């Protein structure tokens, strides 16, 4: 109370007398205060004050209002009396500060304290390599010219390869997004997204894994009516089909449960396997009961899916037996009717696969038959979940599903099962052909302007991932972004990551560096595409960078005017030209300009509300047209696979597809989500499986090098450093030839008693020291700006040598034989042996699978070990020991063996 009294113990600036605490009986004492006039001028005169300074009765409570100043109107204060200003209705500003335009994403450069020394060290090492190689060429080893020649050639190639790998890393960047700004500006009006999931064989890709991925998509935090999920089953399997039906049924309780309790992650298998307290940060009192109920439903769902193979087999056997009985009965009836000349034949009915409704499955049968095998079946398109309505639909009380959903949106996104037609004699182009079929089918059915591509074992780990990608694609200035690539993160990797399965050096180092150029490469999954870029169009012209409000100031009177006159592609979208490129489907052709319009950024849009064009209605006619565009003949005499869609002709169709987009002038963005990874998947941890995975990638790179997709033939629209990065993609497998030779050089040196240099001179040691120190410092700085751990960097270096002397070498041989002689060679497993480790999460790591890819590394290890023993024995028992040559050869042999240590562990 004393403090309150002291607060009034000061003089009033008006009458120069001490303040007196006023007493207010009610708020009526303020009613006599006249309203301030509505104008912006202010008079300093105070009518209640006299210039003589004589004490007067001064009303302190009204002193402020004796001035003629006003607050005006705006976001801080808006008086009801100012309703007439600019035609206002007296409702105020409507939270102007929340509605103002903000950038959705921004680019964060790497700190100059890290990147400047990093670039300087690259220059220093480049100069040191030039001097070192010059010195090596000029100083021959006359005692062993052959050894000197091989080492010099290998070192020149290594320097060239290092330059190709290092130059694209000069401009790494980080990026951040503002999800709050996206929500405030676009929440009712986010663009549509079609999610593609591809699978081919339920035996290699378990249906439960695919179902978990589908469930994570259906539960994503994105407007329900703006997302659609398409599953491509290239095997045409009834098991996958019925698993999707079961997943659609389970989604009715799983998706609302996730929305009600903010579940992360929304893959049920991963969520219920989390080894942490599930009640952390959960405040609703019914969470434990709801979780228990959903966990029971999920267990029952898994049991039903696990039992589907037996159920399908028993059902098919029963229906086939019924058909045999019908045929036998007809034969008996024919014999009883007096057909004396009828010759009895054995009763034999084709072993069909039957659906639950008693009809033949139109896809692949368990016992292959004509028109019912993996390479010969009709098109199948089934809408498992219908498109969601635009209005929110809350659920029912607890009595129906066991959890209370009265305040939860229970709508589900559209889910479509697609199996394209396959016929003998057609090249179906594997995954690339399946993805193009989904592009066409989705254009007819939902036509989302953006496409998210996921493998069947990569699920949404961060429910905000799609929103993060939208921050780049629809932001002002993002009109030339063709795709958003997210890093791949994996589960089930052993803690030591023995074979660098996480690929963190590539995803956190190389890809982040490419983001500072024209953008990262497309790596096959976890990527959001602009549909119009997939269609093979060039990027729109760049406009001057103005405030987005200037770009959306004018409204169009009609949608037709919006789609035609305002489009920068008006000439290319000529209806007479589209059939030659995209085929003759009228529904597909009509969807193309709509996709272009809905995919525009703030720079090219007429209004922020134009995202929400009505979805095409799902009718028998639209389904028939969607079935037609996934037929095997539709792509004949079109540009699908050449310029449009996923590109054909390579086992690494992902890299080629991204390269074609960059070559047309598009750019891409690398999105590393804050907090949680965007997507997670599985990766092989067994050495043999890992080598075969790398073999496929390297074979695709060799194919790229010998094709017209070689970066040396790129257009001027591809930036120089981006061109170097793509050139490195096609060249890196050839390093294996020089690496193999160089790994044997230390052993040859120890066997022969000669070294790659005539003597270990000071010049050689200084050059070697400078090159090694700069390499180490570069690695440390790269670890700093990329966030990769030193141990991860070293694991990557080890596996580079392991794969370089095995899978990369095999890829070069396979590619050369294919290009020169047209011979196809595949490296397959020849023997398997397994250990019983049922309780070990990483049991697959210890499984020994013999493959011919292991021969070169094993040979290198054995030869170098023997060479060290021979070199030591020769030097020790020599009358004139040459310790310098033993040290030189032994050091490089230990360098090789250190890199092969993970391989030696098996």
N, C-alpha and C positions, 0 to 999 in steps of 0.2 A: 504494500500500500504506500509505503514511503517512496518507493521508486515511481509509482504512478503520480504522486504529488509533485515529486521533483521534476517530472517530465513537463509539468505545466509552469515551472518556475523560470520563465523566460519572457522577454518582451515581444509584443506583437509588432510586426514590421509596419502595420498600418497606423496605429495610434501611439506606438512607443510605450505602451503600458503593459504590466504583467498580464499573462493569460489568466482567465478565470474559467474553471471547469463548468461548462454549461449543463443545465439540467433539462432533460427532455422528458416530458410526460408521455409523449407518443410521437409518431412520425408526422403529426399534423403541423408541427412547427416548421417543417420544410415546405409545406404546401403554399406558403405565402411567397416563396422565392420565385421571382418571375423567370420564365424560360429564357435561355440565352438566345439572342437573335441568330438567324442562320446566315452568317456571312463570315468572311475570313479576316477582316480587319479588327484590330484591337486598340482601344484607347487606354492610355495609362492614367487618365483622370479618375479620381475617386470622389464621388459626390458627397460621401459622408465625412471627408477629411477637410480641415481648414488649414490654409497656408500659414496661419499664425502659430500653429502647433499647440493651441490651447486644448486642454483636455475636454473631451466630449464623450457623450454616451455612444460607444462604438459597438456595433453588433458583430462580434467576432465570428459567429456561425455563418454569417452571410457575406463575409469579406471577399471570398473568392468570386462570388456571383455578382459583386459590384463592378467587376471588370466587364468588358465587352468581348472577351476572348471566348472561343468555342473549341470543342474537340474536332469539329468537322465530322466526316464519316469515312469509314474504311473497315479494315479487318479487325482493328482493336475495339472500335466503338461505332455503333450505328444507331442514331436516335430515331425513335418512331416519328418524330416531327419532321425528319428528313426524308419521308417517304416519297415526296414529290420530286426529289433530285433524280435526274436522268430517267424519269418515268418509273421510279421504284415503287414497289408495292408495299413497302413498310415491313418487309420480311427480313431485312438485313442482308448481309453478304453471303450467308449460307456457307460459313467456314471457308473463306477464300484461301487461307493459308494451307488448308488441306487439299485444295483442288488445283493449286498452282502447278505448272509444269516443272518437272524435275527430270534430270537424266536418269535413265534406268540402269546404266552401266558406265563404268569409267575404267580407264587404263592406268595402271600404277607402274611407273618405271622402277627398275631395280636401282637400289641406292648407288650413288656415284662412288661411294667409298669401296664398293665391291666390284662394280662393273668396270670402272676405269682401270684399276690394277689388273683385272682379268684380261682386258683388251691389250694392255701394255705387255703382259706376259706372253700373249699369243704372238705379238709382233717380235718379242725377244726370242722366243723359241723358233719362230720362223726364220729369223736371221741366223740363229745358231745352227739350225738344220742345214741352211744353205752353205755356211762355212764348213760344217762338218762333212757334208757330202762332197764338197769341192776338194777338201783335204783327202778324203777317202779315195776319190778317183785319181788324184795326182800321186798318191803314195801306195804303189802296188806292193803286194807281198810276193817277191820274186821266188821265194821258196815254195809257195803254193798258190800259183796264179788262179787255178780253178776254184780254190776256196775263197780267195779274195773276190773273184768275179761274181760268184753266186751271192756272197754276202752283200756286195755293193748293189746288185740289181734288186735284191729283196729290200734293202734299206731305202732305196729310192722309191720303190712302190709304197712302202710303209709311210714315208713322208707325204707322198701324194694322197694316200688314203686318209691320213691324219688331217690334211688341209681340207679335203672334202667334208670330213666330219666336223671340223672345228669352225669353219667359216660361217655356217648358218647359226652358230651360237653367239654371234656378236651382239645381238639385240634382244635378249630375253626380256619378257614383261610379265607382270601380274595383272589380273583383272578382278574387279569386284562388281557386285550387282546390288541394286536397291529394291528389294522385294516389297517394301512398304510403298514406295512410289508406284510400282506396278499395280499393287492392289488398289491404291487410291485412284489411279487414272484409268485402269482398264478392267477392274474386277468384274463388272457386269458384262464385259464385252471382250473377253480374251479370245484369240483366234482358235479355230479348231485344230486338233492334232490327231492324226491317224498313227497308231502304234503298230508296227510290224514285228511279229515274232516268227522265226523260221525254225522248223525241225524237219528231219528226214527219216529217221529210223528210231522207233520206240525201244529197240533193243540196246542201241548205243546211247540214246538220249532218253532216260527214264521219263515216262509220262508224268510222274509226280513232280519232277523238277520243272517240267514245262508248265504244269498246272500252278505251281507256286509262283512262277514268273507272271502268269496271266492274272493271278489274284492280286499280286502287287501292283499291276497296272490298273486293274479295276478299282483299287482303293487309293489311287494317287490323289493328291490334293490339287485338283484342277476341276473347273466347272464340269459337272457330269455330262451335260448335254453338248459339250465341246470336245469330247474325247471319244475315240472309237478304237477298238482293238481287233486286229486281224491276225489269225494264226495260219501260217502256211505249212501244211503237212505234205511234204514232197513224197512221202511214202504211201499216202492214201490209206492209212491204217485205221481200221475200226476201233482199235484200242485207244488211239489218240483221240478219235472222234468222241467216244463215250467218256473218256477222261475229261474232255472239255465240257461235256454235258453235266458231269458230276461237279466240276469246278464252278460252273454257272449256278448250280443249285446251292453249293456251299457259300458262294459269294453273297447270297441274300442275307446271311447272318454275319459273315466275316467283315464285309465292307462297312455296314453300319456300326459294328463294334469298334472298328478302327477310327471312324469319324467321331464317335461318342467319347472315346477315351484318348484320342490323339496318340495312337499306337505308332511306334517306330521300332524296327522296320515293319513293313506291311506284307512281307512274305511270311506266311504262318509258320512254315518249317523253321525259318531262321529266328522268328520272334519267340517261339516256344522253346527253342534250344539255347536262348541267351543264358549265360551263367552270371546273372546278376539279379538283384531284388526287383521283381516285376512291379512292385507297388511304389517304387521311387517316383516322386513327383505326381502321384495319382491322388486326387482329392475326393472324387465321387464315392460315396459310401457303398454303391453297388458294384464297384469295379471288380472286387474279388469274386463275387457271385457270377458276374457276367463272364469274367475270364475263365472260370471253371466250366461254365456252360459251353463256351466257344471251344475250349480245349477238348472237351468231350466230343463235340461235333466234328472237330478236325481229326481226332483219332478215328472216329467212325468213317469219315471221308477217306482217310488213307487206307483203312481196311477194305472199303468198297473198291477203291482203285486197284489195290493189290490183288483183289479177287477177280478183277475184270477178265484177265486172260483165261482163267478157268471157266468163268461164266460164259464168255463168248464161245469157247470150245464146246461146252456142254450144250448150250443153246443150238449151236450149228449142228452138232451130232443129232440132236433130237429132231430138228427140222429136216435134216437130210434123211433120217430114218423114216420120217413121215412121208417124204416124197417117194422113197423106195416102196413103201407100202401102197401108196396111191398107184404107182406104176404097175406093181404086181397085181393089184385089184383090177385095174383096167385090162391087163392081159388075161386074167381069169374070166372077166366078163366077155371079152372078145371070143375066147375059146368056147364059153357056154352059149354064145349066140350062134354057134354053128359054123364058125370059120375053120373048116377042116384043114385048109391049106396053110393056116397060120403056123409058122415055125417058131417054137419057143426059143427065146434068146436069154442069156443071163441078164438078170436085173442089175443094172449099173447106173447109178445116179451121180452126177458130178458133185464133188464135195465143195459145196458153196459155203460162204461165210454169211451168216444171217444177222440182221438187226433185230432189236427187241420187238418191233412191231410185226415181225413175220415176213419181211421182205428181204431180198438179196441186197447185200452191201455193194454199192456201185464201185467201190474202190478195190484195193488189193485184197485178195483172199488168202487165207492161211495156206491153202493148197492152190498154187498159181494155176490160172486157167486163161484161155483167150479172153482179152478185154478185162481181165481182173488180176493183173500182175503189176509189179512196181513200175515197169516201163510201158504198161498198156492198160489204161483205164480212162473213164470219162471224167469230165470236170465235176467237181463237187463244191457247192457253196451253200452253207447253212448258217442262218442267223440264229445264234444261240440266245442272245439277249437283244431285244429291240432297242432302237434309239430312245434315249431318255427324253421326257418332255422338258420344256424350259422352266416350268413352275416347280418349286420345291414341294416334295411329297414326304410328309412325316409318317413314321411307322405306327404300328399298333401297340397297345399295352403289352405287358409282360406275358399274358396268357398264351399268345400265339407262338412266339419263337423262344420264349424263356428269358428274354431280356427286354427291358423297357426301352422302346424306340419312339416314344410319343414326341420327343423333341429332336429327333435325328432324321436327317434326309436319307431316305432308303432307296433313292434312285440308283440305278446301275448303268454304267456306260454300255454302249453297243459292243457286242462280241460276235465275231464272224469267223467261222471255220472255212478255210479255202484249201482245196487240193486241185491243182491245175491238171488239165488233160495231158496225158502222155500216150504217145503212139510210137510203134517201131518205125525207124527210118527218119525220125526227127531228132535234131540235136537240141536237147532241153536246157543246156548251159547251166546245169547245177544250181547253185544258190543264186547266181545273178539272174537266171531265168525266173526263179521263184519270186524274187523280189520285184521284178518287172511285172509279173502277173498280179502281185498285190497292189502295185501302183495303179494299174488299170482298174482292178476291181474296186478299190477304195475310191477312185475318182468318180465312178458311177454311183456308189452307194452313199458316201459321206463327204468326200471331196475336201478334206481338211487341207488348208494351205501349207501345213507343216507336217513332216513325217518323222517319227521317232523309230529308229531301227535297233532292235535288241536280239541277241541270240537267245535260244530257249533256256540257257543256263545263266543268263544275266538278268537279274531282277532289280527293281527300283528300290534302292536302299534309303534314299532321301526323298520323301514325298514332295519336296519343293523343287526337285530337279528340273521338271518341265518348265516351271515358272522361271527358274534361273536362265534357262536357254531362251525363253521369250524376251527376257530383258535385253538381250543383244539383237534378236531378230526383228523386233518391232520398234526399237528405239530409233530416234532421229539419227540419221547417218548410217543406219545398218542395212540400207537397201541393196548393197552389193555383197552381203554375207550369204553364202550358199549353204553352209552347215555349221553347226556347233558341235565340236567333238569334246566328249568328256573323257577323263582318264579311266582306264580299266583298273579296277581293284578286285582282288581275288580272296576267296576264303579257302580254308583247308590246306594252306601252304605250311610246310614245316617251319618252326620258329627260326631256324638258321638260314632258310631259303637257299638250300645247298646249290641248286641249279638256276638261281636268279629267275625263278618263275614269276615273281612280281613285276619284273621289268621296270623297276622304279627309275633307273637311269634314263630309259627311253621316255617314259610317260611324264616324269617330273623334270627332266633335263632337256632332251631333244625337242619334245613337243612344246614345252614352254618357250624354248628359244624360237621355234618356228612361228609361234604366236606373235612375235615381234616383227615378222616379215609379212608374207601374204597369208599365213595361217597354217595350222597343223594339218597333217595328212589324215585322211579317213582310214580308220583301222578296223572297220567291219562291224562294230557294235557300239552302243552307247552314243549315238549321233542323231541330232535333230536336223533334218534337211528342210530347205525351202523347196516345196514341190515344184515351183516354176523353174528352179535351177536344175532339178532332176530331169525336167522335160527338155533340157539341152539348149535353152535360150541364153543369150549373153546377158550380163548384168545391165541394169538400167543406167542411163547417163547420170553423171554426178551433178548435183545441183549445188548452188552456193549455200553455204552453211548459214541459215537463218534460224530464227526462233521457230519452233514447231507451230506456234499459234498462227504464224503467217502462212504456213503450208496448209492448214486446215480451216482457213478463214471462210472460204467460199463453199457453199453447199450446192450439190447438184440437184436438179429438178427431177431426175429419173435415174433409175439404176442402169438403163441402157446407155445413157450419156456417160455415166461413171465408168462403165466397162469399156467403152470404145473411145470416145473423144479424149478422155483424160489419160489413156494408157500410153506409155512410151513404146509399146509393142503393137500399135495399131496395124502397121503394115504386116508384121510377122503373123498376126492372129487372123489374117485373111481366111475366111472359111474355105476358099478354094485351094489353099496351100496346105492346110492342116492334114487332110487325109493321106497325103504322100508321106508324111512323117510319122503320124500316130495311128494310122489305120482308119477304117471306115465306120467305126461305131459312133453314131450320132450323139449318144449320151456322153461318151468320153470327150468328143470334140467340143460339146457345149460346156463341159466342166472346166476346160483349160482357161478361158478368159476369166471365169469366176475365181479360179484359184489364184490367178495373177492379181486380181483386184483385192481379194481378201488377204493376200500376203504382203501387201504394201506396208511400208513403214510410215511413220508420221510425216516424212518428207513428201510422200506422194499421195497420201490419203486425202479425201475430201472432207471427212469427218471422223471423229474418234469412234462414232457409233456404227460405222459401216462394217465392222467385223462380223456382226451378227446377221448375216444373211440366212434365210431359213434353210434347214437341212433338206436335201432331196428326200422325198417320201419313199419308203420301202414298199414297193408294190410288186406284184408278179412280173410286171414288165421290166422293172429295174433289175430284179434278180435274174431274169432271163438275159438281159444285156450284160450283167456282170459275169454270168456264166460264159457268155460268148467271148468276152475279152480275155478269158483265161484259157481259151482253147489253144491247142498246139499250133494251129495254122494261122492264128491271128497276126503274128509278127512277120509273116511272109511279105516281102516287098515293102517293108517299112524300115524306119531307122531305129527301131528298138534294139538296144544292145550295141549300136554303132555310135550314135550321137545322143539318143534318148535313153534315159534310165541308167541302170547298172550296165557297165560295159562288159562285153563278152571277150573271150579269147585268152584269159589268164586265170590261173588258180588263185591269184591274189587280185580278184576283181575289185576289192575295196580300194586299194591303192590307185589302181588305174582310173576308177570312177572319180575319186577325189582329184587326181591329176588333170583329168579332162576339164573339170570345173575350174580349177586354178588356171589352166591354159586358156580358158575363154575370158579370163579377167576377173572372175569371182574371187573373193577372199573368204577365209574361214576364221573361226575364233575358238580358242581353247578355254573351256570353262571348268575351273577347279572350284567346286562348291565349298562354302565355308562350313566348318563344323563336321558334317557328315558327308561321306562319299556319296556321289550321285547314284552309282550302280555298283553292284557286286556280282561276281560270277565265280566259276570254278576254273582251275587250270591243272594240267597234269603235273604231278610231282615225281612220277617215276622217270628215271633217266632215259629209258628207251622211248617212252611216250613223248617226252620233252624233245628229244632229238628228232623224232619224226615230225613233230609240230614245226620245229625250226627248218627242217628239210623242205616242207611244203612252202614256207615263206620264202626261203632262199631260191627255190625253183621258180616261184613266181617272179622274183626279182631278175633272174636270168632271162626269163621270157620277156620281161619288160625291156631289158637292155637290147635284145635282138628284135624288137618290134618297133612300130612307128610311135609307140608311147615313150620312147627314149627321150630324155629331157634335152638332149642335144638338138632334137628336131622341134623343140617347143616354139610357140609363137612369141612375138615380142611382148605380149601381155603378161607373160610369166616373168617375175622379177629375177634379177641375176642370182641373188643368194638363194631364192626359192628354187631356181633352176639347179643350183649346185646341190641342194638337199635332195631333189628328185634324182639327179645324176648319181648321187651316192647310193640311193636305193637300188639302182640297177648294177652298180659296180662292186658293192661291198662283198658279194660272194666270191669274186675272183681273187680277193686277198687271201683266200684259203690256200691257193696254190703256192704263193710265196711264203705263207706262214708255215706250211708243211715243210718246205725246204729249210727254212730258217730254224725250225725246231730240231732238225737233224744236224745242223752245222756244229753245235757244241760237241756232239758225240763224234762227228768226223774229225773235229779238231783234236779231241783226246785220243782217238784211235791212231791218227797219223803223226801226232806230235807237233803239228803246225797250228797256227791261230789265224784269225781273219786279218790281223795286221802282223807285220814282220816282227815288230817289237812293241811292247807296251810303253810307248813314248809318253812324254808329258803332254804333248798336244792332244793325243788320243784320249788320255784320261781327263784332261780339262774339258774337252768337248763332251765327253760322255757324262761328266759331272754336271755341266751346265744344262744339258738336255734333260737329265734325270731330275734335277732340282726344279726346273721350270715346269716339267710335267707334274711333279708333286704339288707345287704351288697352284697350278691350274686346277688340279683335282680338288684341292682344299677350297678354292674360291668357287668352283662349280658346285661343290657341296653346299656352300653358303647360300648362293642365290637360287638353287633348285630345291633345297630342303632334303636332299638325298643323304643318307647316312654314309659314313666312310666304309662301314662293313658292307653295305649294299653296293657301294661303288666297287669294292674289291671283289665281291662275288660276281659282279657283272664282268670284270676283267678276266676272272678265272673262266667263266662260261664262254666268254668270247674266244678264248683259245681252244676250249673243248669243242665247241660247235664249229669253229673255223677249221679244225683238223678232221672233222667227221661229216656233219650234215652239210655244211657249206661246200665242202669239196665234192660230196656226192651230187649236190644240186648243180654244180658247174659241169660235172661229167654228164648228168642227165640232160641238162639244157643243151650242151654242145652236140650230143648224139641226136637230140630231137631236131635241132636246127640244121645240122649238117647232113645227117643220114635219115632223119624222120623216124628214128627208133624210140619207142616209148619204154622207159625203164622205171620200175617201182621198187623201192626198198621196203620189204615186208618183214614181219617177225618170222623167225625160223624155229624158235623153241621158247618154251615158257616153263618157269618153275616158280612156285609161290610158297610163302611161309605162312604159318597159321598165327596170325596176330589179330584176333577178332576184337580185342579190347583196345587196340592201338589206333588212334585217330589217323596216324600217318603210316599205316601198315603198307600202303601201296608204294611208299618210298623205298622199302627194302625188298620189293619183288624184283627178281632177276629175270630180265627178258633179253635173250641174246638177239643181236642184230648185227648185220655186216657193217653198220656205221661205227661199231666199236673197234674195229680192227686197226685203223690208223692211230688213235690215241694210245691203245695198248702197245702197239709197236714202238711208238715214240718213247713211252715210259721205259720199256724194257731196254731199248737201245741206249738211252741216256744213263740208266743205272749201271749197265754193263760198262759203258764207256768211262764213267767215273772210276769204277774199280780198276779198269785197265790203265787209265791215266795215272792214278795214284801208284799202282804197282810199278809202272815204267819209270816214273820219276824217282821213286824211293830207291829202286835197285839200279838206277843208271849211274855210270861213272861220272857223268857230267849232267846232273839234273837241271832241267829248265823249269824252275818253279813258276816263272811268270806265265808261261803257256798253260801250265796246269791250273793256276789260279784263274786265268781268263776263261779257259774252257769249262772248268768246274763251276765258276760263277754263273755262266749262262745256262749250264745244264740244270743247276738248282733253280734258276729262274723258270725254266720250262716245267720242271717237276712241281714247283710251288703252284703254278697255274693249273696243273692237272690233278692236284690233291683231291678236290671233290669227286672227280671221276674215279680216282683210286679207291675212295671209300665205297663206291658203288651206289 
